[in-house]
């Protein structure tokens, strides 16, 4: 009985910690339609944050390639593509890395911040952060 009780407590603690973290699966929405178009997984590697596209909701786009991307991502499948690279924790936000927008192939400087338990703010920009665009991802259920 004690093992069951301890397992239950650990499960609650783990769930609570994960729900207050940038790490996990997130829904990305289309700016024009407001519909969920993909699921992004944010993960930690060597104390830095990265993210990749793990699901594309539109079955007609599942095999799409990043034909507008440059360099190493040119003509790679969008599904599985790393779009967030090398962000480091800086207080309440993660910054110092880049984000790739596969819709236009551009790479931007960015920062991300958990603004609510299930809401992640992503700010991509060129040069100064005031010259950019903000998106919000909702935690995937």
C-alpha positions in Angstrom: 0.0 0.0 0.0 2.9 2.4 0.8 4.5 1.7 -2.6 1.2 2.6 -4.3 0.8 5.8 -2.3 4.5 6.8 -3.0 4.0 6.1 -6.7 0.9 8.2 -6.8 2.7 11.1 -5.1 5.7 10.9 -7.4 3.3 10.9 -10.4 1.6 14.0 -9.2 4.9 15.8 -8.5 6.3 14.8 -12.0 3.1 16.0 -13.7 3.2 19.3 -11.8 6.8 19.9 -12.7 6.3 19.1 -16.4 3.3 21.4 -16.6 5.4 24.3 -15.4 8.1 23.8 -17.9 8.7 24.8 -21.5 9.5 21.2 -22.3 6.9 18.9 -23.8 4.5 18.9 -26.7 2.9 22.1 -28.0 0.3 23.0 -30.6 1.3 25.5 -33.2 -1.5 27.3 -35.0 -1.8 28.8 -38.5 -1.8 32.7 -38.2 -4.4 33.0 -41.0 -6.9 30.3 -40.0 -6.3 30.1 -36.3 -6.4 26.3 -36.6 -3.8 23.9 -35.1 -1.4 22.9 -38.0 1.3 21.0 -36.2 2.6 19.6 -32.9 6.0 20.7 -31.8 8.1 18.9 -29.2 10.4 21.1 -27.1 13.2 19.2 -25.5 16.4 19.7 -23.6 19.9 18.7 -24.8 23.1 19.6 -23.1 21.3 22.3 -21.0 19.9 24.0 -24.1 16.3 24.0 -25.5 15.5 22.6 -29.0 12.3 21.8 -30.8 11.2 19.7 -33.7 7.9 19.2 -35.6 6.5 15.8 -34.6 3.1 15.9 -36.2 1.5 17.8 -39.1 -2.3 17.9 -38.8 -3.1 18.4 -42.5 -2.7 15.0 -44.1 -2.0 16.6 -47.5 1.1 18.3 -46.0 2.5 15.3 -44.0 5.2 14.7 -46.7 5.9 18.4 -47.4 9.5 19.4 -47.7 11.1 22.7 -46.7 11.8 23.9 -50.3 12.1 27.5 -49.1 14.7 26.6 -46.4 18.4 27.4 -47.0 21.6 25.5 -46.2 21.3 22.1 -44.5 17.5 22.2 -44.2 16.9 22.8 -47.9 14.5 20.1 -49.3 14.3 18.2 -46.0 11.0 16.9 -44.8 9.2 19.4 -42.5 8.0 16.5 -40.4 10.9 15.8 -38.0 12.6 19.1 -38.8 14.4 20.9 -35.9 13.0 24.4 -35.9 14.2 25.7 -32.5 17.9 25.5 -31.8 20.3 26.3 -28.9 18.3 28.4 -26.5 19.8 28.9 -23.0 17.9 29.6 -19.8 18.1 33.3 -18.8 15.9 34.0 -15.8 12.3 33.2 -16.8 13.0 33.0 -20.5 15.1 30.9 -22.9 17.1 32.9 -25.4 20.2 33.1 -27.5 19.1 30.6 -30.1 17.2 30.6 -33.4 13.9 29.5 -34.8 13.2 28.4 -38.3 9.9 29.2 -40.0 9.4 26.4 -42.5 6.5 28.4 -44.1 9.1 30.9 -45.5 12.4 29.2 -44.9 13.7 32.1 -42.8 15.7 31.7 -39.6 15.2 34.3 -36.8 16.8 35.0 -33.4 14.3 34.1 -30.8 13.3 33.8 -27.2 10.6 31.8 -25.5 8.9 32.1 -22.2 6.2 30.2 -20.3 3.6 32.8 -19.7 1.0 30.5 -18.3 1.0 26.9 -17.3 -0.1 25.8 -20.7 0.9 28.8 -22.9 4.3 29.4 -24.4 5.3 32.7 -25.9 7.7 32.6 -28.9 9.2 35.8 -30.2 11.2 35.6 -33.4 13.0 38.7 -34.7 15.8 40.1 -36.9 18.2 42.4 -35.2 16.3 43.8 -32.2 13.4 42.0 -30.5 11.1 45.0 -31.2 11.3 44.2 -34.9 9.7 40.8 -34.8 6.7 38.6 -34.4 5.2 36.9 -31.4 3.3 33.6 -31.5 1.7 31.6 -28.7 1.7 27.8 -28.5 -0.8 25.9 -26.4 0.3 22.8 -24.5 -0.8 19.6 -26.4 -3.2 17.4 -24.5 
